Amino acid sequence: MNIYRDLVSLPSFRNAVLTIGSFDGVHIGHQQLIKHLCQRAKEENGQSILITFYPHPRLVVSQSKVKLLNTLEEKAQLLAQYGVEELVVVPFTKAFAEQSADEYIEQFLVRYFQPKCIIIGYDHKYGKGRTGDINYLKKLADKHQYRVEEISKQEVSDIAVSSTKVRRAIQAGQVAKAAQLLGHPFVLSGTVVRGQQIGSKIGFPTANIHVTDPNKIIPPEGIYAVQVIHQANRYKGMLYIGSRPTVDQNLEKTIEVNIFNFDRAIYEQDLQVEFIQYLRGDIKFDTLDELKAQLYQDKQAALAAL
């Protein structure tokens, strides 16, 4: 999959079949739309193009504190996995949001993509004040020689509900349910940073993960069975989210993963973690020996889940 992060560097697309949206989570509803997009591109002897925006429009227009299922990198990885050929990440600014509906169609969609087909939801809004809609897009279709395929109300509703359900499941720690809705495990990505080395002292060394995207949704505190991806290799492990009440009085929340059968130093390297199952909540133990005994049990539970 080719990724373009600005409009200036775009090539001339061949019989462009495109869709537009946030595609947060790239869940089972999105996957059906992507499948339709790719099939239509194949029929048109064209290219499948997915247009998304960064930052998320709600963060720019309303400055809301929306928590997202994917970072941009995670989303791109999933879109490639599901067959999108061309991903265009449009820098979303207040100036872009101020375009009129005509400018959005003519100076954005037509100018940069020359679309053969636009696959879009019945409730898609665009332009300043969200004044443009699918009917106006259809009105200009003959003039600009594209056609519009409408995603039905039910399809759009299914996609919207799925995104909401996934977020609610993750916020409740129900990562297995989230995976069913997503069609793949929920993923957390970050860079390994130095911790206090307490895990190493009790036989459970951990990699502390720093998540750089402040808008990334984080599951609640507790222990999770996870798959860890490091440099294209997969490992089993268990991940902790919490404030380490047994050993730390500062109560600063950390994300740290114990990777099974792994003893390499990987500071400043990237890790990706797939959440498989919630195991238990965070507990304060009276001694490190009690914590160590519980971690042995947690490891067996994680291995059973994995």
BALOBA-1460 file (C-alpha; in Angstrom, 3 decimals):
// residues 306
<rec num="1" residu="m" x="0.000" y="0.000" z="0.000"/>
<rec num="2" residu="n" x="1.204" y="3.477" z="-0.888"/>
<rec num="3" residu="i" x="0.807" y="6.190" z="1.746"/>
<rec num="4" residu="y" x="0.622" y="9.899" z="0.915"/>
<rec num="5" residu="r" x="0.738" y="12.418" z="3.753"/>
<rec num="6" residu="d" x="0.107" y="15.607" z="1.771"/>
<rec num="7" residu="l" x="-1.787" y="16.583" z="-1.346"/>
<rec num="8" residu="v" x="1.184" y="18.033" z="-3.209"/>
<rec num="9" residu="s" x="2.907" y="14.665" z="-3.655"/>
<rec num="10" residu="l" x="-0.078" y="12.804" z="-5.092"/>
<rec num="11" residu="p" x="0.366" y="11.009" z="-8.421"/>
<rec num="12" residu="s" x="-2.210" y="10.864" z="-11.195"/>
<rec num="13" residu="f" x="-4.529" y="8.044" z="-10.182"/>
<rec num="14" residu="r" x="-5.981" y="5.604" z="-12.706"/>
<rec num="15" residu="n" x="-9.785" y="5.347" z="-12.642"/>
<rec num="16" residu="a" x="-9.846" y="6.349" z="-8.990"/>
<rec num="17" residu="v" x="-12.459" y="4.637" z="-6.822"/>
<rec num="18" residu="l" x="-12.427" y="6.365" z="-3.470"/>
<rec num="19" residu="t" x="-14.051" y="6.577" z="-0.090"/>
<rec num="20" residu="i" x="-13.594" y="9.061" z="2.744"/>
<rec num="21" residu="g" x="-13.745" y="8.680" z="6.507"/>
<rec num="22" residu="s" x="-11.933" y="8.338" z="9.816"/>
<rec num="23" residu="f" x="-11.982" y="4.505" z="9.802"/>
<rec num="24" residu="d" x="-11.042" y="4.438" z="13.476"/>
<rec num="25" residu="g" x="-10.476" y="0.837" z="14.513"/>
<rec num="26" residu="v" x="-10.801" y="-0.545" z="10.961"/>
<rec num="27" residu="h" x="-13.441" y="-2.864" z="12.419"/>
<rec num="28" residu="i" x="-15.741" y="-5.403" z="10.772"/>
<rec num="29" residu="g" x="-18.089" y="-2.698" z="9.442"/>
<rec num="30" residu="h" x="-15.198" y="-0.823" z="7.864"/>
<rec num="31" residu="q" x="-13.835" y="-4.056" z="6.451"/>
<rec num="32" residu="q" x="-17.061" y="-4.662" z="4.503"/>
<rec num="33" residu="l" x="-16.828" y="-1.167" z="3.027"/>
<rec num="34" residu="i" x="-13.163" y="-1.694" z="2.122"/>
<rec num="35" residu="k" x="-14.048" y="-4.994" z="0.476"/>
<rec num="36" residu="h" x="-16.674" y="-3.197" z="-1.626"/>
<rec num="37" residu="l" x="-14.196" y="-0.419" z="-2.460"/>
<rec num="38" residu="c" x="-11.546" y="-2.863" z="-3.648"/>
<rec num="39" residu="q" x="-14.035" y="-4.918" z="-5.661"/>
<rec num="40" residu="r" x="-15.380" y="-1.823" z="-7.435"/>
<rec num="41" residu="a" x="-11.817" y="-0.653" z="-8.212"/>
<rec num="42" residu="k" x="-11.081" y="-4.045" z="-9.732"/>
<rec num="43" residu="e" x="-14.222" y="-3.846" z="-11.900"/>
<rec num="44" residu="e" x="-13.260" y="-0.353" z="-13.073"/>
<rec num="45" residu="n" x="-9.654" y="-1.382" z="-13.769"/>
<rec num="46" residu="g" x="-8.815" y="1.369" z="-11.329"/>
<rec num="47" residu="q" x="-7.166" y="2.044" z="-7.982"/>
<rec num="48" residu="s" x="-8.781" y="1.796" z="-4.558"/>
<rec num="49" residu="i" x="-8.154" y="5.014" z="-2.630"/>
<rec num="50" residu="l" x="-9.046" y="5.613" z="0.987"/>
<rec num="51" residu="i" x="-8.946" y="9.226" z="2.174"/>
<rec num="52" residu="t" x="-8.639" y="9.925" z="5.877"/>
<rec num="53" residu="f" x="-7.705" y="12.970" z="7.907"/>
<rec num="54" residu="y" x="-5.083" y="13.752" z="10.527"/>
<rec num="55" residu="p" x="-5.556" y="15.029" z="13.143"/>
<rec num="56" residu="h" x="-9.085" y="13.719" z="13.620"/>
<rec num="57" residu="p" x="-11.489" y="16.494" z="12.493"/>
<rec num="58" residu="r" x="-13.231" y="16.590" z="15.884"/>
<rec num="59" residu="l" x="-9.939" y="17.465" z="17.551"/>
<rec num="60" residu="v" x="-9.563" y="20.475" z="15.257"/>
<rec num="61" residu="v" x="-13.105" y="21.749" z="14.781"/>
<rec num="62" residu="s" x="-14.623" y="21.151" z="18.217"/>
<rec num="63" residu="q" x="-11.416" y="20.526" z="20.200"/>
<rec num="64" residu="s" x="-13.135" y="17.560" z="21.819"/>
<rec num="65" residu="k" x="-11.140" y="15.030" z="23.805"/>
<rec num="66" residu="v" x="-12.119" y="12.067" z="21.655"/>
<rec num="67" residu="k" x="-10.166" y="8.894" z="22.411"/>
<rec num="68" residu="l" x="-9.226" y="6.953" z="19.289"/>
<rec num="69" residu="l" x="-8.906" y="3.217" z="18.730"/>
<rec num="70" residu="n" x="-5.883" y="3.610" z="16.442"/>
<rec num="71" residu="t" x="-2.886" y="5.816" z="16.034"/>
<rec num="72" residu="l" x="-2.321" y="6.835" z="12.422"/>
<rec num="73" residu="e" x="0.428" y="4.205" z="12.052"/>
<rec num="74" residu="e" x="-1.766" y="1.447" z="13.481"/>
<rec num="75" residu="k" x="-4.611" y="2.423" z="11.156"/>
<rec num="76" residu="a" x="-2.341" y="2.390" z="8.104"/>
<rec num="77" residu="q" x="-1.074" y="-1.067" z="8.987"/>
<rec num="78" residu="l" x="-4.620" y="-2.424" z="9.242"/>
<rec num="79" residu="l" x="-5.802" y="-0.761" z="6.024"/>
<rec num="80" residu="a" x="-2.911" y="-2.347" z="4.153"/>
<rec num="81" residu="q" x="-3.809" y="-5.707" z="5.701"/>
<rec num="82" residu="y" x="-7.363" y="-5.419" z="4.370"/>
<rec num="83" residu="g" x="-6.371" y="-4.580" z="0.807"/>
<rec num="84" residu="v" x="-6.419" y="-0.804" z="0.348"/>
<rec num="85" residu="e" x="-4.012" y="0.179" z="-2.435"/>
<rec num="86" residu="e" x="-3.649" y="3.906" z="-1.846"/>
<rec num="87" residu="l" x="-3.983" y="5.673" z="1.504"/>
<rec num="88" residu="v" x="-4.139" y="9.467" z="1.453"/>
<rec num="89" residu="v" x="-3.757" y="11.168" z="4.834"/>
<rec num="90" residu="v" x="-5.001" y="14.724" z="4.439"/>
<rec num="91" residu="p" x="-3.640" y="17.221" z="6.991"/>
<rec num="92" residu="f" x="-6.827" y="18.508" z="8.619"/>
<rec num="93" residu="t" x="-6.639" y="22.185" z="9.493"/>
<rec num="94" residu="k" x="-9.113" y="24.936" z="10.291"/>
<rec num="95" residu="a" x="-8.463" y="26.334" z="6.806"/>
<rec num="96" residu="f" x="-9.399" y="22.991" z="5.242"/>
<rec num="97" residu="a" x="-12.570" y="22.911" z="7.347"/>
<rec num="98" residu="e" x="-13.475" y="26.410" z="6.101"/>
<rec num="99" residu="q" x="-13.775" y="25.327" z="2.436"/>
<rec num="100" residu="s" x="-17.180" y="25.712" z="0.879"/>
<rec num="101" residu="a" x="-18.963" y="22.630" z="-0.413"/>
<rec num="102" residu="d" x="-18.043" y="23.615" z="-3.989"/>
<rec num="103" residu="e" x="-14.381" y="24.063" z="-3.078"/>
<rec num="104" residu="y" x="-14.354" y="20.700" z="-1.308"/>
<rec num="105" residu="i" x="-15.651" y="18.958" z="-4.425"/>
<rec num="106" residu="e" x="-13.818" y="20.911" z="-7.113"/>
<rec num="107" residu="q" x="-10.582" y="22.006" z="-5.431"/>
<rec num="108" residu="f" x="-10.107" y="18.880" z="-3.336"/>
<rec num="109" residu="l" x="-11.831" y="15.761" z="-4.683"/>
<rec num="110" residu="v" x="-11.792" y="16.536" z="-8.408"/>
<rec num="111" residu="r" x="-8.511" y="18.456" z="-8.517"/>
<rec num="112" residu="y" x="-6.431" y="15.849" z="-6.731"/>
<rec num="113" residu="f" x="-8.207" y="12.560" z="-7.498"/>
<rec num="114" residu="q" x="-10.247" y="12.894" z="-10.697"/>
<rec num="115" residu="p" x="-12.568" y="10.216" z="-9.259"/>
<rec num="116" residu="k" x="-14.359" y="7.671" z="-11.425"/>
<rec num="117" residu="c" x="-16.470" y="6.569" z="-8.483"/>
<rec num="118" residu="i" x="-17.054" y="7.944" z="-4.962"/>
<rec num="119" residu="i" x="-18.395" y="5.516" z="-2.366"/>
<rec num="120" residu="i" x="-19.843" y="7.517" z="0.488"/>
<rec num="121" residu="g" x="-22.345" y="7.369" z="3.347"/>
<rec num="122" residu="y" x="-25.831" y="8.823" z="2.973"/>
<rec num="123" residu="d" x="-25.088" y="11.223" z="5.864"/>
<rec num="124" residu="h" x="-21.608" y="12.339" z="4.766"/>
<rec num="125" residu="k" x="-21.183" y="16.083" z="5.384"/>
<rec num="126" residu="y" x="-18.413" y="18.328" z="4.125"/>
<rec num="127" residu="g" x="-17.550" y="21.962" z="3.557"/>
<rec num="128" residu="k" x="-17.829" y="24.936" z="5.901"/>
<rec num="129" residu="g" x="-20.553" y="24.379" z="8.455"/>
<rec num="130" residu="r" x="-20.980" y="20.851" z="7.040"/>
<rec num="131" residu="t" x="-23.319" y="22.294" z="4.408"/>
<rec num="132" residu="g" x="-22.406" y="19.824" z="1.660"/>
<rec num="133" residu="d" x="-24.139" y="16.460" z="1.499"/>
<rec num="134" residu="i" x="-24.449" y="13.428" z="-0.761"/>
<rec num="135" residu="n" x="-27.192" y="15.071" z="-2.832"/>
<rec num="136" residu="y" x="-24.922" y="17.984" z="-3.737"/>
<rec num="137" residu="l" x="-22.158" y="15.528" z="-4.581"/>
<rec num="138" residu="k" x="-24.609" y="13.766" z="-6.940"/>
<rec num="139" residu="k" x="-25.746" y="17.097" z="-8.412"/>
<rec num="140" residu="l" x="-22.199" y="17.815" z="-9.650"/>
<rec num="141" residu="a" x="-21.524" y="14.241" z="-10.774"/>
<rec num="142" residu="d" x="-22.237" y="14.754" z="-14.492"/>
<rec num="143" residu="k" x="-20.234" y="17.982" z="-14.610"/>
<rec num="144" residu="h" x="-17.138" y="16.298" z="-13.202"/>
<rec num="145" residu="q" x="-17.744" y="12.859" z="-14.733"/>
<rec num="146" residu="y" x="-17.858" y="10.753" z="-11.588"/>
<rec num="147" residu="r" x="-20.614" y="8.640" z="-10.116"/>
<rec num="148" residu="v" x="-21.657" y="8.328" z="-6.497"/>
<rec num="149" residu="e" x="-22.427" y="5.048" z="-4.753"/>
<rec num="150" residu="e" x="-24.349" y="5.514" z="-1.552"/>
<rec num="151" residu="i" x="-23.713" y="3.537" z="1.610"/>
<rec num="152" residu="s" x="-27.149" y="2.870" z="3.064"/>
<rec num="153" residu="k" x="-28.437" y="4.219" z="6.360"/>
<rec num="154" residu="q" x="-28.304" y="0.752" z="7.876"/>
<rec num="155" residu="e" x="-24.702" y="0.203" z="6.764"/>
<rec num="156" residu="v" x="-23.605" y="3.567" z="8.156"/>
<rec num="157" residu="s" x="-25.484" y="2.845" z="11.381"/>
<rec num="158" residu="d" x="-23.760" y="-0.532" z="11.711"/>
<rec num="159" residu="i" x="-20.356" y="1.096" z="11.261"/>
<rec num="160" residu="a" x="-21.078" y="3.879" z="13.762"/>
<rec num="161" residu="v" x="-22.489" y="1.472" z="16.339"/>
<rec num="162" residu="s" x="-19.503" y="-0.811" z="15.960"/>
<rec num="163" residu="s" x="-17.055" y="2.019" z="16.671"/>
<rec num="164" residu="t" x="-19.015" y="3.051" z="19.741"/>
<rec num="165" residu="k" x="-19.316" y="-0.536" z="20.943"/>
<rec num="166" residu="v" x="-15.583" y="-1.139" z="20.498"/>
<rec num="167" residu="r" x="-14.706" y="1.934" z="22.563"/>
<rec num="168" residu="r" x="-17.137" y="0.938" z="25.303"/>
<rec num="169" residu="a" x="-15.777" y="-2.611" z="25.387"/>
<rec num="170" residu="i" x="-12.186" y="-1.397" z="25.715"/>
<rec num="171" residu="q" x="-13.091" y="1.143" z="28.395"/>
<rec num="172" residu="a" x="-14.695" y="-1.745" z="30.329"/>
<rec num="173" residu="g" x="-11.635" y="-3.976" z="29.899"/>
<rec num="174" residu="q" x="-13.590" y="-6.326" z="27.625"/>
<rec num="175" residu="v" x="-10.761" y="-6.735" z="25.129"/>
<rec num="176" residu="a" x="-11.959" y="-10.142" z="23.879"/>
<rec num="177" residu="k" x="-15.355" y="-8.614" z="22.989"/>
<rec num="178" residu="a" x="-13.577" y="-5.699" z="21.319"/>
<rec num="179" residu="a" x="-11.579" y="-8.141" z="19.203"/>
<rec num="180" residu="q" x="-14.826" y="-9.768" z="17.997"/>
<rec num="181" residu="l" x="-16.179" y="-6.396" z="16.883"/>
<rec num="182" residu="l" x="-12.884" y="-5.337" z="15.334"/>
<rec num="183" residu="g" x="-12.216" y="-8.603" z="13.532"/>
<rec num="184" residu="h" x="-8.684" y="-8.436" z="14.988"/>
<rec num="185" residu="p" x="-7.185" y="-7.785" z="18.437"/>
<rec num="186" residu="f" x="-7.069" y="-4.284" z="19.873"/>
<rec num="187" residu="v" x="-3.516" y="-2.974" z="19.443"/>
<rec num="188" residu="l" x="-1.385" y="-0.671" z="21.553"/>
<rec num="189" residu="s" x="1.902" y="0.666" z="20.166"/>
<rec num="190" residu="g" x="4.688" y="2.508" z="21.886"/>
<rec num="191" residu="t" x="8.377" y="2.946" z="22.624"/>
<rec num="192" residu="v" x="10.181" y="1.019" z="25.371"/>
<rec num="193" residu="v" x="11.486" y="3.310" z="28.139"/>
<rec num="194" residu="r" x="13.440" y="2.650" z="31.309"/>
<rec num="195" residu="g" x="11.507" y="1.718" z="34.440"/>
<rec num="196" residu="q" x="12.490" y="1.006" z="38.043"/>
<rec num="197" residu="q" x="13.764" y="-2.543" z="37.282"/>
<rec num="198" residu="i" x="11.625" y="-4.000" z="40.099"/>
<rec num="199" residu="g" x="10.201" y="-6.709" z="37.841"/>
<rec num="200" residu="s" x="13.688" y="-8.010" z="37.093"/>
<rec num="201" residu="k" x="14.420" y="-8.352" z="40.820"/>
<rec num="202" residu="i" x="11.469" y="-10.726" z="41.330"/>
<rec num="203" residu="g" x="11.904" y="-12.751" z="38.147"/>
<rec num="204" residu="f" x="9.408" y="-10.911" z="35.920"/>
<rec num="205" residu="p" x="11.318" y="-8.294" z="33.898"/>
<rec num="206" residu="t" x="9.060" y="-5.878" z="32.074"/>
<rec num="207" residu="a" x="9.340" y="-3.508" z="29.135"/>
<rec num="208" residu="n" x="7.773" y="-0.180" z="30.057"/>
<rec num="209" residu="i" x="5.805" y="1.177" z="27.108"/>
<rec num="210" residu="h" x="5.440" y="4.892" z="26.430"/>
<rec num="211" residu="v" x="2.408" y="5.639" z="24.248"/>
<rec num="212" residu="t" x="3.178" y="8.862" z="22.407"/>
<rec num="213" residu="d" x="-0.297" y="9.631" z="21.050"/>
<rec num="214" residu="p" x="-2.303" y="11.408" z="23.799"/>
<rec num="215" residu="n" x="-5.566" y="10.617" z="22.014"/>
<rec num="216" residu="k" x="-5.052" y="6.838" z="22.023"/>
<rec num="217" residu="i" x="-7.626" y="4.976" z="24.104"/>
<rec num="218" residu="i" x="-6.073" y="2.944" z="26.938"/>
<rec num="219" residu="p" x="-7.810" y="-0.039" z="28.585"/>
<rec num="220" residu="p" x="-8.476" y="0.138" z="32.341"/>
<rec num="221" residu="e" x="-6.017" y="-0.915" z="35.012"/>
<rec num="222" residu="g" x="-5.287" y="-4.612" z="35.372"/>
<rec num="223" residu="i" x="-3.450" y="-7.588" z="33.926"/>
<rec num="224" residu="y" x="-4.001" y="-8.766" z="30.338"/>
<rec num="225" residu="a" x="-2.881" y="-11.746" z="28.271"/>
<rec num="226" residu="v" x="-1.212" y="-10.314" z="25.170"/>
<rec num="227" residu="q" x="0.717" y="-11.062" z="22.020"/>
<rec num="228" residu="v" x="3.797" y="-8.880" z="21.602"/>
<rec num="229" residu="i" x="5.262" y="-7.959" z="18.209"/>
<rec num="230" residu="h" x="8.886" y="-6.836" z="18.163"/>
<rec num="231" residu="q" x="10.769" y="-6.467" z="14.887"/>
<rec num="232" residu="a" x="8.244" y="-8.698" z="13.059"/>
<rec num="233" residu="n" x="8.605" y="-11.473" z="15.667"/>
<rec num="234" residu="r" x="5.725" y="-12.592" z="17.886"/>
<rec num="235" residu="y" x="5.922" y="-13.459" z="21.571"/>
<rec num="236" residu="k" x="3.426" y="-14.364" z="24.260"/>
<rec num="237" residu="g" x="3.231" y="-12.185" z="27.308"/>
<rec num="238" residu="m" x="1.208" y="-10.476" z="30.018"/>
<rec num="239" residu="l" x="0.720" y="-6.751" z="30.289"/>
<rec num="240" residu="y" x="0.090" y="-4.578" z="33.323"/>
<rec num="241" residu="i" x="-1.664" y="-1.215" z="33.366"/>
<rec num="242" residu="g" x="-1.730" y="0.548" z="36.718"/>
<rec num="243" residu="s" x="-0.010" y="2.605" z="39.365"/>
<rec num="244" residu="r" x="2.005" y="-0.240" z="40.990"/>
<rec num="245" residu="p" x="0.464" y="0.194" z="44.462"/>
<rec num="246" residu="t" x="2.669" y="-2.552" z="45.971"/>
<rec num="247" residu="v" x="5.964" y="-0.833" z="45.148"/>
<rec num="248" residu="d" x="5.259" y="2.796" z="44.256"/>
<rec num="249" residu="q" x="3.655" y="5.485" z="46.387"/>
<rec num="250" residu="n" x="3.717" y="8.066" z="43.596"/>
<rec num="251" residu="l" x="0.719" y="6.406" z="41.952"/>
<rec num="252" residu="e" x="1.888" y="7.253" z="38.432"/>
<rec num="253" residu="k" x="0.191" y="4.980" z="35.910"/>
<rec num="254" residu="t" x="2.465" y="2.762" z="33.837"/>
<rec num="255" residu="i" x="2.047" y="0.292" z="30.983"/>
<rec num="256" residu="e" x="4.533" y="-2.572" z="31.181"/>
<rec num="257" residu="v" x="4.698" y="-5.961" z="29.555"/>
<rec num="258" residu="n" x="6.430" y="-9.156" z="30.652"/>
<rec num="259" residu="i" x="7.443" y="-10.923" z="27.421"/>
<rec num="260" residu="f" x="7.735" y="-14.665" z="27.917"/>
<rec num="261" residu="n" x="11.014" y="-16.349" z="26.909"/>
<rec num="262" residu="f" x="12.607" y="-13.037" z="26.020"/>
<rec num="263" residu="d" x="15.697" y="-11.509" z="27.641"/>
<rec num="264" residu="r" x="16.926" y="-8.786" z="25.270"/>
<rec num="265" residu="a" x="17.464" y="-5.126" z="26.141"/>
<rec num="266" residu="i" x="15.138" y="-3.169" z="23.831"/>
<rec num="267" residu="y" x="15.165" y="0.367" z="25.235"/>
<rec num="268" residu="e" x="14.091" y="3.047" z="22.749"/>
<rec num="269" residu="q" x="12.721" y="0.373" z="20.410"/>
<rec num="270" residu="d" x="9.111" y="0.059" z="19.266"/>
<rec num="271" residu="l" x="6.701" y="-2.583" z="20.503"/>
<rec num="272" residu="q" x="3.204" y="-3.469" z="19.407"/>
<rec num="273" residu="v" x="0.897" y="-5.288" z="21.809"/>
<rec num="274" residu="e" x="-2.282" y="-7.173" z="20.880"/>
<rec num="275" residu="f" x="-4.755" y="-7.553" z="23.749"/>
<rec num="276" residu="i" x="-6.203" y="-11.062" z="23.933"/>
<rec num="277" residu="q" x="-7.902" y="-11.376" z="27.326"/>
<rec num="278" residu="y" x="-8.428" y="-9.483" z="30.589"/>
<rec num="279" residu="l" x="-7.116" y="-11.545" z="33.504"/>
<rec num="280" residu="r" x="-7.642" y="-9.537" z="36.695"/>
<rec num="281" residu="g" x="-7.700" y="-6.088" z="38.246"/>
<rec num="282" residu="d" x="-4.859" y="-4.238" z="39.951"/>
<rec num="283" residu="i" x="-4.138" y="-5.408" z="43.512"/>
<rec num="284" residu="k" x="-1.980" y="-4.021" z="46.324"/>
<rec num="285" residu="f" x="0.082" y="-6.734" z="48.019"/>
<rec num="286" residu="d" x="1.719" y="-6.466" z="51.444"/>
<rec num="287" residu="t" x="5.052" y="-7.889" z="50.250"/>
<rec num="288" residu="l" x="7.007" y="-8.443" z="47.039"/>
<rec num="289" residu="d" x="6.869" y="-12.196" z="47.721"/>
<rec num="290" residu="e" x="3.069" y="-12.078" z="47.583"/>
<rec num="291" residu="l" x="3.272" y="-10.113" z="44.327"/>
<rec num="292" residu="k" x="5.735" y="-12.632" z="42.901"/>
<rec num="293" residu="a" x="3.456" y="-15.569" z="43.798"/>
<rec num="294" residu="q" x="0.503" y="-13.833" z="42.104"/>
<rec num="295" residu="l" x="2.554" y="-13.129" z="38.979"/>
<rec num="296" residu="y" x="3.332" y="-16.842" z="38.646"/>
<rec num="297" residu="q" x="-0.428" y="-17.492" z="38.688"/>
<rec num="298" residu="d" x="-1.020" y="-14.678" z="36.212"/>
<rec num="299" residu="k" x="1.533" y="-16.168" z="33.830"/>
<rec num="300" residu="q" x="-0.212" y="-19.540" z="33.879"/>
<rec num="301" residu="a" x="-3.557" y="-17.839" z="33.252"/>
<rec num="302" residu="a" x="-2.052" y="-15.847" z="30.374"/>
<rec num="303" residu="l" x="-0.562" y="-18.955" z="28.798"/>
<rec num="304" residu="a" x="-3.922" y="-20.702" z="29.054"/>
<rec num="305" residu="a" x="-5.658" y="-17.720" z="27.391"/>
<rec num="306" residu="l" x="-3.064" y="-17.581" z="24.637"/>
